[in-house]
């Protein structure tokens, strides 16, 4: 089952110099999906309201070529972002991409994968003999479009050739069949973004249910990939201890081993994200009251509202203690 079927496909004219773009154009046209060619800039869609425009753009796939000279850094997840895909078709109300992608949240895929991987190889040799880690989902969920692009498969196979580099990506989607029988040499870590049931039900529209993600995670572990889980955003709502305890116990039931990693990310929001969330989801229940938060500047120069120190300590102590108890062989990579 495909994770994402676009309503409109935009193809940069230069991208048609690459075979993948030609094949995608033919495939989408055969499926009677509208395809438009553009030149330098992705054309704007004009709808009556911002909400209509935002939701429409969430169903737009833009096929282009990556032209930036350098990779962006990616703390604390990795050394660099690997720019395979930008955007995500999910409608998670709290999504941090509301800050990064703002008013034009279309899904963009790059067809010059060889150029991107060649640039990654430059970084690998520059940092030799130190190991270099690349994050493939810093501003995207690449699994959502993998059935169309095959870029993750190609990237996993690429990194299997290096002893001093690793690739990792995180997803909420479950279309990972094409990755299970390929050579990875444990140089790629697959992580799943999970949350307690009430958060998924209230805020994660258009994303697979928890049990489907955990079923996919079990398959990934069976294929001997290093496996991890990103729990986030973690909300400090009434009864959060009980619900996150249930999440951890459910996770344990699905996995044959606890040799896994955890990344723990508390809920935070920017002023820009709050404005977009309230425009697109006017009935949202995502907690966005600045008075209950502490303001902090982030690594990219803009500020965000996070929980105060007392709440952060309570959350950190709970997850540290419970994960150590339930998954004694696991590692917590970071808590933010």
Secondary structure, DSSP 8 states (H G I E B T S, - for coil): --S---SEEEEEGGGGGSHHHHHHHHHHHHTT-EEEEESSS------SSHHHHHHHHTTEEEEE----SS--EETTTEEEE--SEEB-S-EETT-THHHHTTT---EEEES-HHHHHHHHHHHHHHHTTS-EEEES-SSB-GGGGHHHH-HHHHHHHHHTT-SSEEEEEEES----GGGTTS--TT-EEEEEEE--HHHHHHHEETS--HHHHHHHHHHHHHTT-EEEEEEEEE---TTHHHHHHHHHHHHHHH-S---EEEEEEE--B-HHHHHHHHHH-TT--S---GGGSEEEE-TTS-EEEE--HHHHHHHHHHHHHHHHHH-TT-EEEEE-
